[in-house]
Amino acid sequence: MKKFFRLFFGRLFWIGLIIFVELAAIILLSIFFNEILEILSIYFYFAGSILLVLLDVIVMIYIINSKANSSYKITWLFIVGLFSFIGVVIYLMFGNKNTTKRMKKKIGPIVNATRQIPTSPRINEELSKDSDSLDALKIANYIQNSSGSPIYDHTETTFFKIGEEFWPVVLEELKKAKHYIFIEYFIIEKGEFFDSILNILKEKAKEGVDVRLMYDDVGSISTLPTSFPKKMEKYGIKCVSYNRFKPFINVKINNRDHRKILVIDGYIGFTGGLNLADEYVNKIVRFGYWKDNAIMLKGRGVYGLTMLFLQTWVANKGGYQELSDEKYNFSYFYHTSTIENDGYIQPYGDIPYDDEAVAESLYLRLISIARKYIYITTPYLIPTEAMEMALCNAAKGGVEVHIVTPGIPDKKAVFNITRSYYDKLIKAGVHVHEYTPGFIHEKMFIVDDKYATIGTINVDYRSLYLNLENAVFLYKAKTILDMKEDYEETMRVSEEITLEKYTKLSRHRKIIWGILRIFAPMM
């Protein structure tokens, strides 16, 4: 009964209703506009029709000359060409990235202010010694120049292959907090997992610890009430929802905070694919077994996660002076000598408010430098044309390429689009596996036992172009071998989709897949 009440009287229902009314109004106005043009054309020799065609042509020329990905352009050209005036209106509302200029102007200075000190000259020297290390240095330099995050040493790493391993460690580390706790997640849902964290946050806030909690408003729209931030404030917890969703159609609703960051005293940091909800630790089963992972950093590299959190926090709450506060650097409270050196670690972020596709560029670079193997996990496989070609070329060149996707989908439309990409990849020699026990939500690249990235970034257009994302690039860290071991265990319980199996899968679905592929860049 409670679920029924929440569905029909909650915020999600009313927002959906208002958006439906808005869309209906747009369609009716478009029909009315077309009728007016037809009437005018009778008297003005098709002037109305010519005006409409001219409008379509102008918008199409604008799309062609935009900086968007080519597949993204094709999708919008198709929509404008098919729906004419209605397509133009939909593009202006949902596809025209220039409507985020205000946010770009707002967040640009914040990104610049959170640019960290350059990579240590000592690390530059160490990474210039051989060709492998030089590849890592080039990646590190690109990430720093694009997102402002340098590469660090003196950072311990611990890999958690499932949410159930992550949970008790997070609770234990939260209990040790003395100065501040920063939490930023896409989804937060009340339940056994989050409640266990919240109980500690309440106690820490009472002790005077600076506790801050941030979540995405759309990501948590069905899991948290609108009063949630005020409730947290009563506990002494500073709380904000990112990009508050207002029921008025505009392109800003596309830009979501998909990051997952937890920082304790600038000394301990966590990130990965896990959200703070019971299904991520398998307390609730919805799509079979939920396979997700996370990584814990301890030491210098945590500063990168801290600044990524503050970047988004300040964009929402203000307080520029915090960005230069020395206390957010772990060395303010702790000594470097206490941290064991474990390879090189580089937390980084990607935002939709610039023209830099950091994650896609990094993925392409990792694919290009692979000599032996590439292991990829992603819940949604909707690669750009450049990534699809790079993976095919790597496999054709003799690199062992493996991709694991879910066996049980959480979104059937996206699952069907994912499967539509198998054909070309499999024919090129890429090994595609579906995780049989359930849904795999991990976002991981592992290359040649030396390079890896783990975080929140899916192989799809939404993660690569529309969301705020974050991850960690690793080079020669022992954690990479832990990730590899887990990956190979995952492959053993996954079904490889051979060309024969794919042919059977696609027999009655090719037309549907072809139609869905048109809209892939919007997923």
Secondary structure, 3 states (H helix, E strand, C coil): CHHHHHHHHCHHHHHHHHHHHHHHHHHHHHHHHHHHHHHHHHHCCCHHHHHHHHHHHHHHHHHHCCCCCHHHHHHHHHHHHHHCHHHHHHHHHHHCHHHHHHHHHHHHHHHHHCCCCCCCHHHHHHCCCCHHHHHHHHHHHHHHHHHCCCCECCEEEEEECCHHHHHHHHHHHHHCCCCEEEEEECCECCCHHHHHHHHHHHHHHHCCCEEEEEEECCCCCCCCCCCHHHHHHHCCCEEEEECCCCCCCCHHHHCCECCCEEEECCCEEEEECCCECHHHHCCCCCCEEEECCEEEEEECCHHHHHHHHHHHHHHHHCCHHHHHCHHHCHHHCCCHHHCCCCCEEEEEEECCCCCCCHHHHHHHHHHHHCCCEEEEECCCECCCHHHHHHHHHHHHCCCEEEEEEECCCCCHHHHHHHHHCHHHHHHHCCEEEEECCEEECCCEEEECCCEEEEECCCECHHHHHHCEEEEEEEECCCHHHHHHHHHHHHHHCEEECCHHHHHHHHCCCHHHHHHHHHCHHHC
